[in-house]
């Protein structure tokens, strides 16, 4: 079995490459000239230089593979044009390359996001047939990517996965919140409800979605099945880092100012104006029952356990 992974050097992509190698796949990784290879450089994988934003660079990567896992994308960017260029045009480019050079592929899996659907307006977990209403540039670009992928479903066997916030070893975005808790002070923007998914459970779900015929042409939310309050999340991280922080109340209307200031001080980071657009909404929750029923998806790791494992990894690698 031959698989191509885009975004292979990133947080989720590198975990997927690890798992595919363990399961006996012959793995090809699409990497840019600037990609940092330290998570995959010691693995028995084939590296192909290319960039999803450059269609002419993709032919060698997509040929002669059975599965393509398209994870490449920007979760944060300096400008909207960058997000659209990678998340939308990049997705369009790789699909066109597949149609031209490998139309007999067994499965094309597109990793989208809960952000593509948007927040829950009524506090009920979103289902796959909900009306998508993204509130961020990131969400809008992922939704547009979904539409491109779904539009190819009559020509290619495609599957779309929408995870919520994903966390675990190697993740630098959630690391920001671990560091805040350890510092002893964390911004508190009020009550909310959130779905989460530990990275190893997501990887299991991604591979399931490629191998199960029930996944063809389908969209799936995947979470750990729990709904967490803001306090639940802070408490889980607090226990993991052994620090009880002071909750510094911040009115939601002030949050855009924080995003603006963060961008000016730190540049591109998880605390940015686009992410603040998402954080101003209270309910980021999804229903994973479809994946459980159709794919027998069974997440194993809940927040308390996952936060501890993540914090342990951060400490071992001197990130925390």
LOMILO-399427 format. One record per residue (C-alpha): residue number from 1; residue in one letter; chain; x, y, z. Coordinates in steps of 0.001 Angstrom, whole numbers. Example, Ala and Ser with C-alpha at 12.3 -4.5 7.8 and 13.67 -1.06 7.14 Angstrom:
2
LUMKOL  pos  code  unit       px       py       pz
LUMKOL    1     a     A    12300    -4500     7800
LUMKOL    2     s     A    13670    -1060     7140
END
This chain:
320
LUMKOL  pos  code  unit       px       py       pz
LUMKOL    1     x     A        0        0        0
LUMKOL    2     x     A     1421     3315    -1059
LUMKOL    3     x     A      422     6586      585
LUMKOL    4     x     A     1225    10237       13
LUMKOL    5     x     A     1036    12661     2933
LUMKOL    6     x     A     1024    16416     2436
LUMKOL    7     x     A     1799    18478     5506
LUMKOL    8     x     A     3928    15539     6633
LUMKOL    9     x     A     6354    17614     8668
LUMKOL   10     x     A     3692    19326    10756
LUMKOL   11     x     A     2160    18411    14092
LUMKOL   12     x     A     -625    16128    12831
LUMKOL   13     x     A     1108    15103     9621
LUMKOL   14     x     A     4230    13789    11346
LUMKOL   15     x     A     2105    11648    13679
LUMKOL   16     x     A      228    10295    10669
LUMKOL   17     x     A     3488     9400     8906
LUMKOL   18     x     A     4651     7558    12051
LUMKOL   19     x     A     1424     5541    12161
LUMKOL   20     x     A     1377     4715     8445
LUMKOL   21     x     A     4951     3441     8601
LUMKOL   22     x     A     4072     1281    11615
LUMKOL   23     x     A     1136     -183     9690
LUMKOL   24     x     A     3316    -1159     6763
LUMKOL   25     x     A     2518     1593     4263
LUMKOL   26     x     A     5088     2694     1715
LUMKOL   27     x     A     4959     6410     2534
LUMKOL   28     x     A     5832     9392      362
LUMKOL   29     x     A     6006    12824     1973
LUMKOL   30     x     A     5540    16006      -19
LUMKOL   31     x     A     7980    18512     1459
LUMKOL   32     x     A     8963    22053      598
LUMKOL   33     x     A    12553    23247      441
LUMKOL   34     x     A    12049    25087     3732
LUMKOL   35     x     A    10386    22185     5573
LUMKOL   36     x     A    11910    21100     8881
LUMKOL   37     x     A    12295    17342     8638
LUMKOL   38     x     A    13340    16420    12193
LUMKOL   39     x     A    10166    14409    12981
LUMKOL   40     x     A    10364    12259     9837
LUMKOL   41     x     A    14026    12291     8784
LUMKOL   42     x     A    14814     8991    10502
LUMKOL   43     x     A    11757     7190     9122
LUMKOL   44     x     A    11838     4913     6037
LUMKOL   45     x     A     9894     7318     3826
LUMKOL   46     x     A    10395     8825      376
LUMKOL   47     x     A    10709    12608      250
LUMKOL   48     x     A     9446    14438    -2812
LUMKOL   49     x     A    10097    18150    -3158
LUMKOL   50     x     A     6999    20085    -4037
LUMKOL   51     x     A     4478    22668    -2925
LUMKOL   52     x     A      707    22472    -3136
LUMKOL   53     x     A      619    26084    -4285
LUMKOL   54     x     A     2624    25070    -7382
LUMKOL   55     x     A      632    22553    -9409
LUMKOL   56     x     A     3510    21711   -11723
LUMKOL   57     x     A     5499    20405    -8732
LUMKOL   58     x     A     2900    17791    -7747
LUMKOL   59     x     A     2926    15229   -10559
LUMKOL   60     x     A     5807    13139    -9218
LUMKOL   61     x     A     4235    13007    -5750
LUMKOL   62     x     A      723    11919    -6725
LUMKOL   63     x     A     1739     9251    -9268
LUMKOL   64     x     A     1668     5595    -8283
LUMKOL   65     x     A      145     6004    -4814
LUMKOL   66     x     A    -2997     4325    -3539
LUMKOL   67     x     A    -3942     6832     -858
LUMKOL   68     x     A    -3478    10569     -484
LUMKOL   69     x     A    -3826    12271     2882
LUMKOL   70     x     A    -4031    16009     2257
LUMKOL   71     x     A    -3088    17678     5542
LUMKOL   72     x     A    -1072    20615     4224
LUMKOL   73     x     A    -2605    23919     5236
LUMKOL   74     x     A    -2181    27135     7159
LUMKOL   75     x     A    -3909    27436    10535
LUMKOL   76     x     A    -2558    30963    10922
LUMKOL   77     x     A    -1103    33411     8440
LUMKOL   78     x     A       72    37009     8054
LUMKOL   79     x     A    -2669    37823     5562
LUMKOL   80     x     A    -5855    36397     4088
LUMKOL   81     x     A    -4228    35907      687
LUMKOL   82     x     A    -1734    33436     2193
LUMKOL   83     x     A    -4539    31390     3756
LUMKOL   84     x     A    -6525    31255      531
LUMKOL   85     x     A    -3417    30462    -1499
LUMKOL   86     x     A    -2535    27401      576
LUMKOL   87     x     A    -5874    26152     1931
LUMKOL   88     x     A    -7974    26756    -1172
LUMKOL   89     x     A    -5708    26988    -4207
LUMKOL   90     x     A    -3366    24359    -2803
LUMKOL   91     x     A    -6248    21922    -2397
LUMKOL   92     x     A    -7506    22662    -5895
LUMKOL   93     x     A    -4019    22113    -7309
LUMKOL   94     x     A    -3474    18711    -5753
LUMKOL   95     x     A    -6911    17477    -6803
LUMKOL   96     x     A    -6257    18570   -10372
LUMKOL   97     x     A    -2916    16776   -10265
LUMKOL   98     x     A    -4587    13600    -9000
LUMKOL   99     x     A    -7247    13751   -11707
LUMKOL  100     x     A    -4553    14177   -14335
LUMKOL  101     x     A    -1909    11740   -13129
LUMKOL  102     x     A    -3606     9226   -10821
LUMKOL  103     x     A    -7403     9136   -11240
LUMKOL  104     x     A    -7534     5513   -10055
LUMKOL  105     x     A    -6568     6403    -6493
LUMKOL  106     x     A    -8244     4335    -3770
LUMKOL  107     x     A    -8956     7255    -1402
LUMKOL  108     x     A    -8289    10981    -1051
LUMKOL  109     x     A    -8651    12115     2574
LUMKOL  110     x     A    -8952    15831     3234
LUMKOL  111     x     A    -8310    17077     6753
LUMKOL  112     x     A   -10665    19990     7324
LUMKOL  113     x     A   -11730    21481    10667
LUMKOL  114     x     A   -14691    22227    12897
LUMKOL  115     x     A   -13830    25835    12037
LUMKOL  116     x     A   -15204    25165     8527
LUMKOL  117     x     A   -18637    24532    10039
LUMKOL  118     x     A   -18335    27316    12595
LUMKOL  119     x     A   -19527    27492    16204
LUMKOL  120     x     A   -22789    26088    17493
LUMKOL  121     x     A   -25346    28885    17733
LUMKOL  122     x     A   -27633    27101    20203
LUMKOL  123     x     A   -25186    25129    22349
LUMKOL  124     x     A   -26026    21800    20687
LUMKOL  125     x     A   -23194    19755    19136
LUMKOL  126     x     A   -23031    20260    15384
LUMKOL  127     x     A   -23768    17397    13026
LUMKOL  128     x     A   -22393    16926     9544
LUMKOL  129     x     A   -25574    18160     7839
LUMKOL  130     x     A   -25522    21503     9656
LUMKOL  131     x     A   -25446    24746     7703
LUMKOL  132     x     A   -21802    25790     7700
LUMKOL  133     x     A   -21207    29290     9062
LUMKOL  134     x     A   -17460    29833     9586
LUMKOL  135     x     A   -16502    32980    11503
LUMKOL  136     x     A   -12774    33139    10718
LUMKOL  137     x     A   -10681    33392     7590
LUMKOL  138     x     A    -9208    30010     8460
LUMKOL  139     x     A   -12673    28474     8705
LUMKOL  140     x     A   -13796    30026     5441
LUMKOL  141     x     A   -10743    28732     3579
LUMKOL  142     x     A   -11169    25234     4994
LUMKOL  143     x     A   -14841    25255     3982
LUMKOL  144     x     A   -13910    26340      474
LUMKOL  145     x     A   -11355    23534      395
LUMKOL  146     x     A   -14112    21119     1450
LUMKOL  147     x     A   -16325    22308    -1386
LUMKOL  148     x     A   -13568    21697    -3909
LUMKOL  149     x     A   -12946    18200    -2546
LUMKOL  150     x     A   -16639    17340    -2296
LUMKOL  151     x     A   -17138    18598    -5828
LUMKOL  152     x     A   -14814    15817    -7035
LUMKOL  153     x     A   -16708    13018    -5298
LUMKOL  154     x     A   -18130    11671    -8591
LUMKOL  155     x     A   -14620    11433   -10064
LUMKOL  156     x     A   -12554    10463    -7022
LUMKOL  157     x     A   -13215     8503    -3805
LUMKOL  158     x     A   -12951    11343    -1300
LUMKOL  159     x     A   -13476    11649     2455
LUMKOL  160     x     A   -13533    14825     4558
LUMKOL  161     x     A   -12719    14916     8276
LUMKOL  162     x     A   -13589    17842    10541
LUMKOL  163     x     A   -11787    17574    13884
LUMKOL  164     x     A   -12203    20188    16638
LUMKOL  165     x     A    -9144    21452    18533
LUMKOL  166     x     A    -6444    18778    18324
LUMKOL  167     x     A    -3706    18549    20947
LUMKOL  168     x     A     -827    16317    21911
LUMKOL  169     x     A     2963    15974    21673
LUMKOL  170     x     A     4648    18232    19073
LUMKOL  171     x     A     1793    20760    19050
LUMKOL  172     x     A     2939    24367    19429
LUMKOL  173     x     A     -491    26017    19393
LUMKOL  174     x     A    -1947    24487    22562
LUMKOL  175     x     A     1533    24838    24103
LUMKOL  176     x     A      740    28553    24470
LUMKOL  177     x     A    -2053    27740    26925
LUMKOL  178     x     A       66    25236    28855
LUMKOL  179     x     A     2682    27950    29289
LUMKOL  180     x     A       62    30451    30427
LUMKOL  181     x     A    -1215    28065    33083
LUMKOL  182     x     A     2306    27291    34252
LUMKOL  183     x     A     3042    31025    34481
LUMKOL  184     x     A      302    31289    37088
LUMKOL  185     x     A    -2065    33574    35171
LUMKOL  186     x     A    -4412    32693    32336
LUMKOL  187     x     A    -6916    34924    30503
LUMKOL  188     x     A   -10480    33875    31226
LUMKOL  189     x     A   -13081    34987    28704
LUMKOL  190     x     A   -16134    33384    30288
LUMKOL  191     x     A   -18078    30169    30123
LUMKOL  192     x     A   -17898    28104    26992
LUMKOL  193     x     A   -18158    24538    25730
LUMKOL  194     x     A   -15619    22810    23537
LUMKOL  195     x     A   -14873    19549    21770
LUMKOL  196     x     A   -11297    18254    21738
LUMKOL  197     x     A    -9424    15334    20216
LUMKOL  198     x     A    -6074    13850    21201
LUMKOL  199     x     A    -3780    13557    18198
LUMKOL  200     x     A    -3348     9768    18313
LUMKOL  201     x     A    -7119     9310    18248
LUMKOL  202     x     A    -7361    11597    15239
LUMKOL  203     x     A    -4666     9589    13444
LUMKOL  204     x     A    -6629     6422    14106
LUMKOL  205     x     A    -9724     8090    12661
LUMKOL  206     x     A    -7880     9333     9576
LUMKOL  207     x     A    -6579     5865     8743
LUMKOL  208     x     A    -9999     4329     9375
LUMKOL  209     x     A   -11565     6809     6977
LUMKOL  210     x     A    -9141     5782     4231
LUMKOL  211     x     A    -9674     2051     4582
LUMKOL  212     x     A   -13438     1846     5184
LUMKOL  213     x     A   -15740     1880     2170
LUMKOL  214     x     A   -18429     3487     4319
LUMKOL  215     x     A   -16319     6645     4384
LUMKOL  216     x     A   -16292     7238      639
LUMKOL  217     x     A   -17975    10512     -295
LUMKOL  218     x     A   -18672    11339     3346
LUMKOL  219     x     A   -17905    14112     5833
LUMKOL  220     x     A   -17161    13204     9460
LUMKOL  221     x     A   -16797    15146    12676
LUMKOL  222     x     A   -14350    13434    15016
LUMKOL  223     x     A   -13890    14306    18692
LUMKOL  224     x     A   -13266    12391    21905
LUMKOL  225     x     A   -17019    12386    22513
LUMKOL  226     x     A   -16960    14714    25535
LUMKOL  227     x     A   -17972    18339    25893
LUMKOL  228     x     A   -15581    20396    28031
LUMKOL  229     x     A   -16226    23691    29751
LUMKOL  230     x     A   -13604    26431    29881
LUMKOL  231     x     A   -12999    25475    33520
LUMKOL  232     x     A   -12626    21789    32638
LUMKOL  233     x     A    -9859    22656    30185
LUMKOL  234     x     A    -7998    24936    32601
LUMKOL  235     x     A    -8316    22362    35396
LUMKOL  236     x     A    -6960    19538    33186
LUMKOL  237     x     A    -3945    21599    32143
LUMKOL  238     x     A    -3452    22814    35726
LUMKOL  239     x     A    -3269    19260    36988
LUMKOL  240     x     A     -905    18300    34163
LUMKOL  241     x     A     1555    21131    34870
LUMKOL  242     x     A      941    21077    38651
LUMKOL  243     x     A       86    24746    38828
LUMKOL  244     x     A    -3178    26410    39825
LUMKOL  245     x     A    -3371    29672    37848
LUMKOL  246     x     A    -5244    32860    38591
LUMKOL  247     x     A    -8055    33356    36104
LUMKOL  248     x     A    -7802    36890    34748
LUMKOL  249     x     A   -11266    37857    33518
LUMKOL  250     x     A   -11276    39504    30095
LUMKOL  251     x     A   -14510    40796    28515
LUMKOL  252     x     A   -15079    39298    25089
LUMKOL  253     x     A   -15307    42735    23490
LUMKOL  254     x     A   -11682    43381    24525
LUMKOL  255     x     A   -10367    40215    22865
LUMKOL  256     x     A    -9849    41699    19364
LUMKOL  257     x     A    -7500    44249    20919
LUMKOL  258     x     A    -5453    41399    22423
LUMKOL  259     x     A    -5226    39726    19031
LUMKOL  260     x     A    -4033    42961    17427
LUMKOL  261     x     A    -1401    43535    20109
LUMKOL  262     x     A     -175    39930    19909
LUMKOL  263     x     A      282    40200    16146
LUMKOL  264     x     A     2318    43362    16521
LUMKOL  265     x     A     4546    41854    19223
LUMKOL  266     x     A     4885    38208    18196
LUMKOL  267     x     A     3918    38186    14521
LUMKOL  268     x     A     2170    35007    13386
LUMKOL  269     x     A     1053    33039    16441
LUMKOL  270     x     A    -2042    31229    17698
LUMKOL  271     x     A    -3153    34411    19479
LUMKOL  272     x     A    -4078    36494    16440
LUMKOL  273     x     A    -7022    38474    15148
LUMKOL  274     x     A    -8401    35569    13149
LUMKOL  275     x     A    -8258    33141    16072
LUMKOL  276     x     A    -9864    35756    18302
LUMKOL  277     x     A   -12832    35805    15908
LUMKOL  278     x     A   -13343    32169    16834
LUMKOL  279     x     A   -12664    32584    20554
LUMKOL  280     x     A   -15370    35226    20878
LUMKOL  281     x     A   -17938    32463    20304
LUMKOL  282     x     A   -18869    30238    23226
LUMKOL  283     x     A   -19706    26839    21755
LUMKOL  284     x     A   -17245    24927    19594
LUMKOL  285     x     A   -18754    21475    19838
LUMKOL  286     x     A   -19479    18648    17426
LUMKOL  287     x     A   -21272    15312    17418
LUMKOL  288     x     A   -19025    12376    16525
LUMKOL  289     x     A   -21772     9733    16475
LUMKOL  290     x     A   -21688     9380    12670
LUMKOL  291     x     A   -18005     8394    12709
LUMKOL  292     x     A   -18650     6020    15595
LUMKOL  293     x     A   -21546     4347    13772
LUMKOL  294     x     A   -20191     4210    10218
LUMKOL  295     x     A   -16477     3749    10891
LUMKOL  296     x     A   -16534     2174    14360
LUMKOL  297     x     A   -14389     5128    15437
LUMKOL  298     x     A   -13595     4737    19153
LUMKOL  299     x     A   -11543     7559    20691
LUMKOL  300     x     A    -9548     6357    23690
LUMKOL  301     x     A    -8075     9488    25289
LUMKOL  302     x     A    -9997    12041    27334
LUMKOL  303     x     A    -8781    15524    28226
LUMKOL  304     x     A    -7333    14797    31681
LUMKOL  305     x     A    -5183    11928    30466
LUMKOL  306     x     A    -4228    13607    27198
LUMKOL  307     x     A    -3219    16850    28917
LUMKOL  308     x     A     -893    14915    31236
LUMKOL  309     x     A      767    13054    28370
LUMKOL  310     x     A     1139    16284    26424
LUMKOL  311     x     A     2649    18143    29375
LUMKOL  312     x     A     5062    15269    30012
LUMKOL  313     x     A     6256    15429    26391
LUMKOL  314     x     A     6649    19210    26609
LUMKOL  315     x     A     8783    18855    29736
LUMKOL  316     x     A    10962    16085    28306
LUMKOL  317     x     A    11676    18212    25223
LUMKOL  318     x     A    12148    21365    27307
LUMKOL  319     x     A     9235    23198    25733
LUMKOL  320     x     A     7596    23770    29110
END
